[in-house]
Amino acid sequence: MKLRKCAWLMFLILSATGVVPVTGHAQDSDDTELTLPDSDEGLPGAGPVRRYDWFRNLWKRRRSEFARQAPQQTGSVVFFGDSITQGWGNDFKNHFPELTLANRGISGDTTRGMLIRIEQDVLALQPKAVVMLMGTNDLEEGAAPTVIAENIRLIVDRLHKADPDMPIIYCNVFPSSASRKRPATEIKAINALCATLPRTYPQVRILDTWTLFADKQGDAKKEEFPDLLHPNNAGYAKWAQALRPQLVTAGVLEEESTATKVSDGFQSLFNGRDLTGWGFRTTPEAMRKSRARWQKNNPQAPPWPLIEEDVAFDGLTVTPNGRFAALGGSLVVLSPPEGRRIEQLWTTQEFDQDFTLKLQFRALPNADSGVFIRGKQLQCRDYALAGPYKDLAEFRASQWNELVIIVRGQTAHCTCNGEVLEAEFSVPAAGPIGLEGDRGQIEYRAIHLKIDASGD
């Protein structure tokens, strides 16, 4: 036992100093490295480490499986977590056939347990990206949200030190139930603490899987979580659909474009390659007043930078502030590190004639954006969760949807997938087309406009 403890302590010391190589494969690990330590002495992090007999056996068995699989999983996308991650299976229910994936979930594991095994189970694979979901089991063991969030930060920090450019997709802790010792208030507290991760680690992308799954009380829904903890196939399918846009914009997953070609009479406002034809515009006076009122009435109002002069981004693939980017054929409004930040990107061209605007958009869960029509904003969001049009029958969450906006004079008729959003939407007589960034990520593509000089 003394030899085992000494070996474990030496490993941790070397890990902390960055001496332990992470380029070797986990199959080289011996039984000592794959066995759960008998005490917390010298372990990283804080909080509970489960040591029930069933968990000790599962820990060692799963990690032995990981070691055997490692040679075929170098450079894979690693899913790191507990039983919910393990529940994907090794085939991930065929949701991501384009990717090489590694399932590193262990049922019952805590954030501290994952911190202990991150070197061999994750970093040894030299992952292309890491998808994280963790923390729910810590709550069952009585850990405070602050302890759990700090362990998660330590995990992110270790991933960052190994590769500061590797995409990390952090999935918010799923809703559960107080009956499972996982009350909504504590889950929301963990998620709020972890929402700050992108400020320190820009490679982190937050996926709002709590809002995606929570009911009005903040708990899991029986139709997706029969035991109020583990998702069923419908839950996994919903999670996979929400993950896909993040994997695409992170450059991990290539997606075949199905965007429509430019129809006769239409012009493309976005060339699919860069931001030519788009730029920042001086913040208009009306918008400055709205900003001032909001900030006066709400001390927690999000940042809203003012633009003092027009600037065009012809030939650039990303705006200087990193908020808007041409990625994979789409014009992407990326989530800001603060969680929310109000900004707009405008066409350099203005439109004073009747026109028809068509575009496709895809929103991450609870994302909030907007399309400006001659300077007047039409909300463009994850309508199902963020509203204001929550009752659309044809809206496809986390998938591509089509907006069609027909402007006649100073009135716009706006539809989403054929359903009316606004039948008579008042707009100015002239102005540009704009896209807003507020909260979350939204992609736009196939942004096509036709001048309807005859009013047809």
N, C-alpha and C positions, 0 to 999 in steps of 0.2 A: 504493500500500500504506500509506504514512504517513497519508493522509487516512482510509482505512478504519479504521486502528488508532485514530486520534484520535476518530473518530465513535463507535467501540465503547467506548472509555474514557469518553467524555463520557456515553454512555447509562448505563454502569454507575454513574458518579458520581451522576447524577440519580436513578437507581433507588434507590440506597442512601439518598438523602435524602428519598425519597418524592415527588420533583417530577414524575417521569414519569407522565403520566396513564395509567390502565389502562381508561378507558371507551371509548377509540377501538377500532376494529376492526383485526385483524391484517392485513386486506387492504391497509391503507395502508402496510405495511412495504415498503421497497425491497430490492433484491437484497443489499445490504450487510448488512442486519439479518437476512436469512434464510440467510446463508452462514456456515459454520463458521469461527470465528476461526483464524488461522494459527498462533497460539502461545497459551500459557497466561497470558502477561503481562496482568495487570489483571483476570483472570477471577475470578468469585466461587467460593467453595468450594475444595476440594483434591482430589487424586487424578487419575485418568486421564480424558482426553478423547480419544476415538478420532478418528484422522485418516487412516484408510485411504482409498484412492481411492473404493472402493465405498460407504463410509460417508459421505464428503463429498457424493457425488452423491445418495444416499438422503436424507440430512439436508435438503438444499436442496429436493429434489423433494417430500418429505412436507410440509415447512413451507410450500411454495408452495401445496400442496393445502389445508393448514389455512387459509391466508389467503383462499383463494377460498371456502371453506365458511363462514367466520366470520359473515357477515351473517345466515345462517339458524340460527346456533347460539348466539346471545346468550341467556344465562340457562339454558343446558343443564347437564346433569350431565356433567362432564368426567372421562374416564378418562385418567390421565396415567402413562406408563410407556415400556416398551421393546417388544421383539418380541412378548412375551406379550400385552401390551395391543393392539398393532397387529393381532395375530391374531384379535381379536374381529371385525374388519372394520367397515365403517361401519354395517352393520345389526345389529351385536352378536348375530348369529345368532338374531335375533327373540326374545331372552330378555326384553327390557324394552320391549315395544311401547307401554307407557303413557307413556314418558319421551322427552323430547328429549335426545339424547345426542351427545357429541362425542368422537371417538377421537383422542387426542393421544399415541399410541404411535409410537415410531420404533425399528425393529429395530436392535439393537446399541448403543443409547444407554446412557450411564452416568448416575449420579446428578448428576455435575457438568455433564454435557451438558444435563440437564433443568433444572438450576438456571440455566443460561445462557439457556434459551428460555422460562422460565416466564412472563415478562411478556407476550410476544406470543401464545404458544400457549395459555395458560390464562387469565391474569387479564384479558386484553383481552375475553374472552367474558362477563365478570361472571357466573361460574358459580353455579348453584344449589347445587351440591355438587361435591366432587372425590373421586374414587376413585384411590388411589395404589398402584402396585406397581412396585418398582424395586430395584436393587442387585445383581442377579445378574451382570450384565456387568462390574461393577467387580471382582468376585472373579476373573473370568477374566483381567483385566488386572493382577492382583496387589495390588489395594488392600486395606488392612487394614479389618476390621469397624468400628473406631473412626472411620476416615475416612469410610466409607460412611454410618454412622449420623449423623455430624455434617452431612454434605451433606443427608441426609433432614430433619434438624432445621431446617436453613436453609430448605429448601423449605417445610416446615410453617410456619415463622416468617413467611415472605413471604406465604403464603396467609392467615395469621392477621392480619397487618397490613392486608391488603386488605379483609378482612371477618371480624371476630372471631366472628361468629355462624354463618358458613357451615359446614355439616357437612363434615368430612374423614374419609373412611373409609380407614384405612391397612391394607393387606393385607400380612400377614407375607410375607417372601421365601419363595417356593415351594421345596420340596426339589428337589434335582437329583442330582448324583453327583460324587465325587472325580474320576471319569474325564472329567468335563467341567470340571475345575478349579473345582468348586464343592462342596467338602466340607461335610458336614452340620455339623461343629463350627463352621465359620465362619458358615454361614447362621444357626445357632442363636444365635451371638454377636451378629449384627446384630439379630435379632429381640428378643433380651433387652435390648439397648441402646435400641431403639425402643419397647419396652413402657412406658417411662417418659414418653413424649410426652404422654399425657392429664393428667399431673400439672401440666404447664406450660400446656398448650393444651387446655382442657376440651372444645373442639369436636371433638377427635380421637376416633374410635372405632376400636379395634383389631379386625380380623377375623383369627382364628387360622387362616390358610390353610396354615401349615406343618403343623400337626397334622392338618388336613383331608386333606392329600395324602401325608404321609410314611409310608413303610413302617417295619417294626420297626428297621431300621438307620438310619432318618432320611433315606433317599433317596427319589427319585421312583419311582413304580410304572410299569412298562412299559405296563400296560393303560390308563393315563391319560396318560403322557408317553412316547410311543414312542422318542423320542431322548433321554430323561432330562432334557429341558429345557423343551420346549414341549408344552402340553396338547393333546390331541385333542378331538374334539367332546364326548366323555364328560367330559373334564376341565373344559371350559368350562361344560357344563351343571351340573356339581357346584359350580363356583365361583359361577355365577349363582344357584343355589338358596340358597347360603350368604349371598350379598349381599342378597338380597331382604328378609329381616327387618331388616337394618341400615338399608336405604333407607326402609323403612316407619316404623320408630321414630324415624328422623332427620327425619321429616316431608317427605321427598322424594317418596315413592311412596305413593299411596292404594291401599288394597287392599280389595276388596269382602269384607265379612264373610260367612262361611258358618257362623258359630257357630249351634248349635241353639237353638231357642226353649225356654223353660222348660216342661218337661213337667208334666202334672197331678200334683199332690202335692209337687212340688219347689219350693224357694225359691231365688232367686238370691242368692248371697253377694256378688256384685260387680255393680253396676248399669251398668258399661260407660262411665260418665261421670266418676266421681270416686271417692275412697277412703272414702266413707261406709260405716260398718260395720267399718272396719279401723283398726288403730292399733299403737303399740308397747306392749309389756307389760314390767313390771319383770322383769329377768333372773332366772329361778328359781335356787335354790341349786344344784341338780344341774348346771345349765348353767354356773354360775360355777366349779364344781369341775372340770368338763371343760375349760373355758377355761384354768384355772390349770395343770392337768396338761400340756396341749398346749404352752403357752408355756414351761413349765419344761423340757420334754423337747426342744423344738424352737425354737432361737433365731430361726429364720426363719419361725415361725408367723405367719400373716396377722393383721392387726388384727381385734379382736373387741370392739367397744365395749359397755360395760355400760349397761343402761337402769335407772334408779333409781326411776322412777315411771311409771305408765300414762299414755298420752296417745292420744286419739282424733283421727282426721284427717277427720272428717265434713265434706264440702263441698270439701276440698282435692283438687287433681289430682296433686300430687306431695308426697312427704314432705319435711320441712325439710332433710334431708341429701341430697336428690336421688336417692336409691337406688331408690325404688319410685314408679311413676307410672302414671296412667291415660292411655293413649295409643291412639288409634284403635280404641277398643272393647276393649282388652286391659289387663290389669294387668301391667305390665312391671317385671321386676327388671333394672335397668340395670347394666352393667359398671362397677365402681368404678375411679377413677383409679389406685389402687394395684395393680390387676390382680386382687387378692383382698381381700375384707373380709367378715367374717361378721356378718350381720344378719338379723333376722326381722321379718316383718309378720304381725300376728295379727287374727283376727276379734274384735270386741268381745263377741260372743256365745259362750257355751260350750255344749257338747253332752254330755248324759249318757244319752241314749237311743240305741237302735240306729238307724243311719242308713245311707243310701247317698249317697256323694259322687261326682259326676261332674265332670270338668273337662278342658279341652283345653290343651295346652302346646306351645310351639315353642322349641327351643333352638338357639343358635348353636354352631358347632363347638367341642367340648370344654367347653361351659358346664356349670356345676355349681350346682344349686339343691336344693330339697327341699320336700316337702309334709308338714306336721306334722298328725298325726291325734290330736286331744286332747293335743297336746304331744309326741308321739313321732314322730320324723322318718322318713319314707320317702324314699329318694334319688330325686330327679327331675332328670335330667341329659340331656345328649347321650349317650344310652346307648351308641351305637355306638363312640364314642371315649373317653368318660370312665367308662364302666361304671356300676354293677357288673353290669348285665344286658346283656352285649355280644352275646349270641347270639340276640336277638329277631329272628324272621324278618319281623315286620310293622312294626317300628319304621321311621319315615320321617325320615331325617336332614334337619334344617333345614326341616322341614314340620310341620304340625299333627298331633298325636297325642292320643289320649284315655286318661286314667286313670279307672278305675272302682274305688272303694274301698267295700266292703260291710262294715260293722261290726256284729258281733253280740256283745253282752256286751263282753269285753275282747280280742276277737280280730278282726282285719281280714283280709279276702281282697282282694288288690290285683292288678289287671290293667292292662296297657297294650295297647291295640288288640286286646283279647281274649286276650292271652297272659299267663299267670300270672307275676307278679313275686314275690309272697309269698302262699303259701296260708294260712298261719296266723301273722299278724303281731301280736304282743302289743302292746296299747295300754292307756293308763290308763282308769279308769272314767269320767272326765269331763275336759273341757278344750276349748280352742278349736281352730279350724283355722288353720294358719299356713303361710307361704311363706318360704323362706330365700333369701338372697343370699349367694353365695360367689364364684364366678368366672364371668365372661362374662355374657351377656344371655339371659334366658328370659322368654317371654311366656306369660301365662295368660289364658284367657277361658272363657266358659260355665261358671262355677263354680257348680254347682247341687247342692243337698242336699235330701234327703227324709228326714223322720223316719219310721222303720219301727217304730211302736209295737207292732205285732203280731208283729214278728220275721219277716215274710214275706221 
